[in-house]
Amino acid sequence: MDLFRRWIAVTLLVSGLTSALALDKVSRNPYLGAIVIDDASGRVLFEDNADAHGYPASVTKLMTFFVIMDRVHTGQLTLETPITVSAEASRTGGSQVYLKQGEVFTVDELLYALMIQSANDAAVALAVHAAGSKEAFVELMNAKARDLGMTNTTFHSPHGLPPGKGQEVDLTTARDLATLSRELINHGDVLRYSSVTVRTLRAKTANPFEMRNHNHLLGKLAGCDGLKTGYFSAAGYSLSATVERNGRRVIVVVLGSEASKTRDFKVMELVEKGFAVPVAALPAVQTPAASARPAPAAQIPTVKTDKSAEQNSTTKEPMFKVPVSTPQKKP
């Protein structure tokens, strides 16, 4: 039965990737768009084509997480609320934790599956339980995006999979994802989930499932503790990352790279570029309201990188070692 379920999952994934081939390819080398912001002030430290429209793929799950946690904070859900897996959720393909119809998990367990394994089946289970249907949940996602001032974003799914027949693709920009990421970091518990590299689902059962985080900068890039990766063929590789060092935090979004290693190396470069701006050099700005436009970019030194090496894009994101220095202890 497990082999059959895995075959179904692969079939659904291939079907989804086939539908993605009908989409215009938006990925670029080294990326479609990128932005770096200072978390404390919201100041833009660097941007490059940050308003270009791309497909967020599984980075979409940041908004899924946001809507669920909003329900938790308002008391409509708790982290211990039990969720029974529906047939629809169990049939969801792509990256998953192989939920079976009738299984019961807490909201907390499914949030870990969402953020660590990037589980599409967990996204559907959470969405349907919270709003009654995927469509109703997507309406909540878009309402929240409007509240946050994400004017160039439209969601059509709770998971970011390539659209099937008759469906539309999720659209966003690097700037909008940075806005969402900053809001999550400052008004939620996202780092408790996004910083975990390995966790076991069904740990006390006969069929434990080891979840591994798709963000390979965790444990490799000093201070990195989130947030979310995304990929399908037309979208390319994307990452919303955050790094905290010596009491200061920056957020980096790279949208639509042609290869996972290119994406990761550009994120690392932009993290260093962000931290190269001393706090004293940032003009004092009032934290903008959710609907306000981001502050203009600060003038910062240029960091030269070698763009000549082009990486091959694959459907899997390979692990690699990145030498980094150990951050100093906070004063």
N, C-alpha and C positions, 0 to 999 in steps of 0.2 A: 504493500500500500504506500509506503514512504517513497519507493522508487517511482510509483505511478504519479504521486503528488509532485515529485521533483520534475518528472517529464512534463506534466501539465504546466508547471511554473516556467520551464524553459520554453515551451511552446508559446505561452502567453508573452514572454519576454521577446522572443523572436518576432511574434506578431506585432508587438509594440514598436520594436526597432524598425520593422518594415514600414509601419505607418509613419515613423519619424523620417524615413527616406523621402517622403513626399513633402516634408517641410523644407523651406529654404535653409541651407546651412549658414549659421551665423558665427561660428567659431572663427577665430583669427589667430595668427602668430605674431606676438606672444599672447594676445588676448583681444577680446572685443572691446572691453572697457574695464577700468580699474579706478579705485579711489582709496584714500587713506584719511581717516579722521581721528582726531584726538577725542577720547571718550569723555573726559571731564567737561570740556568746553563745547564739543560739537564742531570745533573748527576743522575745516578741510585743510589737510596738510599736503595733499597731492591729489590730482585727478587727471585722467586721460580718457577722453571719450566716455565719461561717466554716465551720460544720459542716453547712450546707445541702447536700443531695445534688444534684449536677448531672451533666451529661454532659461529659467532658473533651474530646471530639472529638480533634483531632490532638495535643493536649497529652499524650495517651496515649503518644506516641512518646518522651517522656522516659523512661518505664519500659522501652520497647523498647531505647533507647540504653543504659540502665543494665545490663540483662541481657546485652547483647552485650559491653559493656566489662568486665563481671564475668568473662565467658568469656575475654576477652583477658588480663586480669590473672592468671587462674588457669592460663594457658597452653593452654587448650583451643582457642583461636583466636589468630591474630596479625592485626595490621592489614593484613598483606600476604597473608593467606589468600585464595585465589581462590574466588569463588562463581559457579556457573553458574546463570543465570536459568531458573527452571522455567516451565512453561506456566501454572501457577496464578498465579505472580507477574506474569507478562506480561499477564494478563487483569484485574488489579486496577484498579479505576477511581478516579475522583477525582483529586486532585492527584498528579502522577506525573512520572517522567522517561522514560516510554515505553520501558521495558525490553523487549527482545525475547527470546523463548525461545532459549536456547543462548548468549546473550552472557555474557561472563565479566568480572566486576569484582572488585576487592579489597574486603575488609571496610571499609577506610578510605574508598574511593570511595563505597560505599553509605551509610556513616554521614554523609558530607557531603550526599548526596542526601536522606537522612532528615531532617536538621536544617535544611538551607537551603531546599530545594524542598518539604519536608514530603511526600516521595514515598511514597505508599502501596505502590507496587510494590516499592520498595526495602525497606520494612518487612517485607513478606511474604517477599522473597528472603532477608533476614537471618534471619528467624524460622525458616523451613523448614530452612535450612542449619544453624542452631545447634541445633535441637531435633528435627528430623525432620518436624515438622508444625506448623501454626499452633496447633492445640489443645495440643500438648505445650509449645510456647513460652509460651502464655498461662498454663499451670500454673506455669511458672518466674516469670512476671511477678507472679502472685498470691502465690507463696511469698516473693518479694522484698518485696512490699508488706507482708506480715505481719511479716517480719523488721524492717522499718523502723517498725513501729507504725502503719501506715496502716489503721486499723481501720474506716474508712468507705469503703473503696475496693474495688471488684471489677472486674477487667478481663475482657473477653470477646474482645478482638481485639488484634493488635499495632499497629494503625494508627489506631483511633478512628473509623472510618467508621460512619455510621448502620447499624444492624443490618438484615440481610436477613430473609427469611421463615424463621421458626423460630429466629432468633438473638436474643441479648439485648444490651442496650446497656451500654457501659462506664459505671461510676458512680464518682464521687469527690467530694471536697469541696475548698474552697480551702485548708483547713488541711493536709490530706493532701498536696496538690500542693506546698505550701511545704516540708513535710518532705522530700519526694522531691527537690525542687530544691536544698535545702541540702546534702543528702547527695551529690548529683551534683557540686556545685561544690567541695566539700571533699575528695572522694575519687574524682575522675575528671578526665577531660580535656574535659568538655563545652563549656567556653568556647572551646576551639580551633575547635570546629565552629559553635557557636551565634552567635559574633561575626562570622562571615563574611557579608557582604551579597550578593556575587556570586561565582560560581565556575562554571567550564565543565566539564561532564561529556563524555567522549569527545573531549577537546580535540585529540588528534592523529589524528582520523579524518575521514572525509568528511562525517560527520553530528554535528558538535558540538552540545551542548545547553547553553544558558546558564541556570543556576539562579539564582533571585533569592529572597532571604530574605523571608518573609511578615511578619517582625517589623519594622514600619516605624519603630520607635523607635530602631533602630540608626542611628547617625550623626545622629540628630535630638535625642535626649535625652542630655545630657552624662553620660558614664560607663557608658552602657548597653551590655552585651556579651552579652545573652541574655534569655530562653532559648527559649521556644516558644509559638506561637499555636495556636488551635484554633477550628474553626467547623463547624457544620451547622445547619440551620434551627431544629430543636427545641432544640438546645443553646445557641444564641446564640454570641457571640464571647467567647473566653477568652484569657488571656495569663498565663504565668508569666514574670516579668521580673526581672532583677537589674542593679543599678547599683553601681559602685565609684567612690568619690571620696575622695581624700586618704587612702588606706589603709583606708578603711572601706567595707563592703559591706552593702546591704540587699536583701532579696528581697520582691517584691510579687506576689501572685496575685489576679487579678480573674477570677471565674468567672461566665459566663452573662450578658453584657451584650447588650442588644438591638441595638446598632449598634457597628461597629468603631471609629468615632471616639470614641464615648462610652467604650468600653473603654480606648482608648489615653489619653484625657485623664484618666480616673480613675486609671490607672496612674501617669501623670506627677504627679498631685496627691498620690497616696499615697507616691510616692518622696520628694517634698519633705517630707511629713509625717514620714516615717521619719527622714530626716536632720535634722529639726528637734529631735529628741531628742538632747541631748549625751551623749556616751559616759559622762561622769561621772555622769549622772542614772540610768544603768542599774544596778540592783542586781547585785552579783556573783552569778552563778549557775554551777553546774557544768554543763558540756555534758551534756545528757541522753543516756541510752542510746537506741538506736533504738526500743525499745518504750515509752519513757517519754512521758508527756503533755507538751505544750509548756508553757513557763512562762507565768504570767498576764500580761496586757497591762500595759504601763507607762502611766503617766499622761502624756499629751502634749498640747500646745496644739492647739486646733481650727483647721483651715484652712477658711475659707469658700469655697464654689464656687457657681457659677450652675448649678442643675439644671434650669432652665426650658427650655433648648434641647434638644429631642429630635432625635436623629440618625436618619436612615433606614438600615435594615439592608439590605445587599446581599450577594450571594454572592461578591463580590470585595472585597478590602480596599484602599481607595484610598490612594495616597501623599499625604502632606501635609507642609508645612513647619512645624516647631515651633521658634520662636526659643528658644535656650537659651544660658546663659552658659558660657564655657569654664572647666572646673574648674582649680583651682590645682594647681601641681605639688606632688608629694609632698615633704615636708621631708626 
